[in-house]
Amino acid sequence: MPGEGIGGGGGKHGNRLERMAKKLDLTDDQKTKLEVIFKEQHAKHKDLKEETRERMSHILTAEQMETMQEMKKRRQEKRKDKKAAKTQE
């Protein structure tokens, strides 16, 4: 499932824990504890983004919020295009 990749599943950071485990020769106990930390951080980051968006909506006009969403969508599309180009190389 997307978003679960922080500790062990797919996505940008999906293999982070496995890379750390290999490079640092982590024990299973260490991997488990780090996975918990990564999942907690992911949840906190997601909550912070939602809080920020909510607070911004009280400051920006509806038009400004819409423009900001369009900017975000374009950024995401550019990242997706870059990622696709890299995988084709």
C-alpha positions in Angstrom: 0.0 0.0 0.0 1.5 3.4 -0.9 2.6 5.4 2.1 3.5 2.2 4.0 6.9 2.3 2.4 8.6 4.3 5.1 10.0 1.3 6.9 9.8 -1.6 4.5 7.3 -1.5 1.7 7.6 0.5 -1.7 7.8 4.1 -2.5 10.6 6.7 -2.3 11.7 5.6 1.2 10.5 2.1 0.9 13.8 0.4 1.0 15.4 2.9 3.5 15.2 0.5 6.4 16.6 -2.4 4.3 19.5 -0.2 3.1 20.2 0.8 6.7 20.0 -2.8 7.9 22.6 -3.9 5.3 25.0 -0.9 5.8 24.7 -0.9 9.6 24.3 -4.6 10.1 21.2 -4.0 12.2 19.6 -6.7 14.4 16.0 -7.6 13.9 15.2 -5.8 17.2 16.9 -2.6 15.9 15.0 -2.8 12.6 11.7 -3.2 14.4 12.4 -0.3 16.7 13.5 1.9 13.8 10.4 1.0 11.8 8.2 2.2 14.6 10.1 5.5 14.7 9.8 5.9 10.9 6.1 5.2 11.0 5.6 7.7 13.9 7.5 10.4 12.0 5.5 9.8 8.9 2.2 10.2 10.8 3.5 13.4 12.5 4.6 14.8 9.2 1.2 14.0 7.6 -0.6 15.7 10.5 1.6 18.7 10.3 0.9 19.1 6.6 -2.8 18.9 7.2 -2.6 21.4 10.1 -0.6 23.8 7.9 -3.1 23.5 5.1 -6.0 24.2 7.4 -4.3 27.2 8.9 -3.5 28.6 5.5 -7.1 28.2 4.4 -8.0 30.8 7.1 -5.5 33.3 5.7 -5.7 32.8 1.9 -8.7 33.5 -0.3 -10.4 30.6 -2.0 -8.8 31.7 -5.3 -5.4 31.7 -3.7 -6.0 28.2 -2.2 -7.0 27.0 -5.6 -3.9 28.4 -7.3 -1.8 26.9 -4.6 -3.4 23.5 -5.2 -2.7 23.9 -9.0 1.0 24.7 -8.2 1.2 21.6 -6.0 -0.3 19.5 -8.8 2.2 20.8 -11.3 5.1 20.1 -8.9 3.9 16.5 -8.4 3.6 16.0 -12.1 7.2 17.3 -12.7 8.5 14.9 -10.0 6.5 12.0 -11.6 8.0 12.9 -15.0 11.5 13.0 -13.7 11.0 9.7 -11.9 9.7 8.1 -15.1 12.6 9.5 -17.1 15.1 8.0 -14.6 13.5 4.6 -14.8 13.7 4.6 -18.6 17.5 5.3 -18.5 
